[in-house]
């Protein structure tokens, strides 16, 4: 199997991840959670808009 730069980078990233802790994953989870809460709030609150027909 021939090693490419991408495969080498992936191996290095996988071997370094236990030393980094949950930082990146936690950031991603928090951002997705905030966006999801904002979208859910918008979806629920848009039904309360008064229609002036």
N, C-alpha and C positions, 0 to 999 in steps of 0.2 A: 504494500500500500504506500502510495507516494504521499508525503506530507506537504501540504500547502500552507501558505501564510495564514489563511483563515482557520485551518485546523490547528495550527500551532497556537494562534491567539485563543481559540476556544479551550484548548487544553490548559493554557496558562490561566485563563479566567476561571476555569472550574477548579483548578488547584488553589487559587488564591481566595476563593469565596469563603471558605471556613474561617479565614483570618480577618475578614472584613466585617463580619457581623451582619445584622439584619437591616442595615442602613438603607440600601437601595430598594430593597423589597418593601420596607416600611414606607418610604417616600412614595412609591408607586401606589401602594394600597391607600394611603391617605389622600393622594390626589384623585384617584378614582372614586373614593368615597365622597369627597367634597363635590365633585362634578355630579355624581349620582344624586346627592342630596339636593343640589341646586336644580337639577332637571326634575326631580320628583316634586319639589316645592312649586316650580313653575307649572307643572302639569296639574297639580291639585288646585292651585290658586287661580288658574285661568278660568275655571268654571264659575268663579264668583264675580266675574266681570259683569257689570250692568250693561244691558243692551238697550239703547235708546231708539227703538223702532217705533 
